[in-house]
Amino acid sequence: MVLVVILRYGFQIGSIALQESITYLNCLIFTLGVAYTLKEDAHVRVDIVYSKLSMKKKAFVDVFGALVFLTLTTGFILWSSWDYVSVSWRIREGSAESSGLPYVYLLKTSILIIPLMLILQGFSEFLKSFYQFRKN
């Protein structure tokens, strides 16, 4: 981003492709980071009640959350974005700008990758929480 600003305002050189590449990189960071964040338990959680629960109750909340909220959310994302991404692939969508990057359809595929990675990591978290619930 700094390079884009320096080139534009310091040298009067603009690059749409360079600007769009920043968007692509941010997308990849978030796409690849979302399941890792869940794995590391670094996602946003309201800890007002959860932090005061016993290990068994925390495990129950995590099992319930994985089964209900995570499953429904990822399922909805997959269902609602499938056509959007498939149309982009069908037409091999590129940038609306003439000098932009030609692979918008690859970028939009990340919309489907996010819930798939979350489902895989969510299943792992579900198994850990279920084991913890049964153990206590």
C-alpha positions in Angstrom: 0.0 0.0 0.0 2.9 2.3 0.8 4.4 1.6 -2.6 1.1 2.5 -4.3 1.0 5.8 -2.5 4.6 6.7 -3.2 4.3 5.8 -6.9 1.1 7.8 -7.3 1.9 10.9 -5.3 5.7 10.9 -5.6 6.2 9.9 -9.2 2.7 10.3 -10.7 2.6 6.6 -11.6 -0.6 4.7 -11.0 -1.1 1.0 -11.3 -4.6 -0.6 -11.1 -3.1 -4.1 -11.1 -0.8 -3.2 -8.1 -3.8 -1.7 -6.3 -5.9 -4.8 -7.0 -3.0 -7.1 -5.9 -3.3 -5.6 -2.4 -6.9 -6.7 -2.3 -6.0 -10.2 -3.5 -3.3 -10.5 -0.8 -5.7 -9.3 2.0 -8.2 -11.8 0.8 -5.7 -14.6 1.0 -4.6 -13.5 4.5 -8.1 -13.6 5.8 -9.1 -16.8 3.9 -6.1 -18.7 5.2 -6.3 -17.2 8.7 -9.9 -17.8 9.5 -9.6 -21.5 10.4 -6.3 -20.9 12.1 -8.0 -18.3 14.3 -10.7 -20.8 15.3 -8.0 -23.4 16.0 -6.1 -21.0 18.3 -9.4 -20.0 20.1 -8.6 -16.4 19.1 -12.0 -15.7 17.6 -14.4 -13.1 19.1 -16.3 -14.5 22.0 -18.4 -12.8 24.7 -16.7 -14.0 27.8 -19.1 -12.6 30.4 -20.7 -15.9 31.1 -18.3 -18.4 29.4 -15.2 -17.6 31.5 -17.1 -18.4 34.7 -18.3 -21.8 33.5 -16.8 -25.2 34.5 -14.8 -27.1 32.0 -17.7 -29.5 31.3 -20.1 -26.6 30.7 -17.6 -24.8 28.5 -17.2 -28.0 26.5 -21.0 -28.2 26.2 -21.2 -24.6 24.9 -18.5 -25.4 22.4 -20.2 -28.5 21.2 -23.5 -26.7 20.9 -21.9 -23.7 19.1 -20.1 -26.0 16.6 -23.2 -28.0 15.9 -25.7 -25.1 15.6 -23.9 -21.8 14.9 -20.8 -22.9 13.0 -22.7 -25.5 10.9 -25.6 -23.2 10.0 -23.3 -20.2 9.3 -20.9 -22.1 7.0 -23.8 -24.0 5.3 -25.5 -20.7 4.6 -22.3 -19.1 3.2 -21.8 -22.1 0.9 -25.4 -22.2 -0.2 -25.8 -18.5 -0.8 -22.5 -17.9 -2.6 -22.3 -21.0 -4.8 -24.1 -19.4 -7.8 -22.2 -16.2 -7.4 -18.8 -18.0 -7.6 -19.9 -20.4 -10.3 -21.1 -17.6 -12.6 -17.7 -15.9 -12.1 -15.9 -19.1 -13.1 -18.2 -19.7 -16.0 -17.4 -16.3 -17.6 -13.8 -16.3 -16.3 -14.5 -13.0 -14.7 -11.7 -10.4 -14.8 -11.3 -7.0 -13.5 -13.7 -4.2 -14.6 -10.6 -2.1 -15.2 -8.8 -2.5 -18.5 -5.4 -2.7 -16.8 -6.6 -4.7 -13.8 -5.9 -8.3 -12.8 -7.7 -10.9 -14.9 -8.4 -13.5 -12.2 -11.4 -12.2 -10.2 -13.0 -15.6 -10.4 -10.0 -17.0 -8.4 -10.5 -14.3 -5.8 -14.2 -15.1 -5.5 -13.4 -18.7 -5.0 -12.1 -17.8 -1.6 -15.7 -17.1 -0.6 -16.2 -20.9 -0.8 -12.8 -21.8 0.7 -13.6 -20.0 3.9 -16.6 -22.0 5.0 -14.9 -25.3 3.8 -11.9 -24.6 6.0 -14.1 -23.5 8.9 -16.1 -26.8 8.6 -12.9 -28.8 8.8 -11.5 -26.9 11.7 -15.0 -26.8 13.3 -15.2 -30.6 13.1 -11.9 -30.9 14.9 -13.0 -28.4 17.6 -16.3 -30.3 17.9 -14.4 -33.6 18.5 -12.1 -32.0 21.1 -15.0 -30.4 22.9 -17.1 -33.5 22.8 -14.3 -35.6 24.2 -13.8 -32.9 27.0 -17.5 -33.0 27.7 -17.6 -36.8 28.0 -14.4 -36.9 30.0 -15.7 -34.6 32.8 
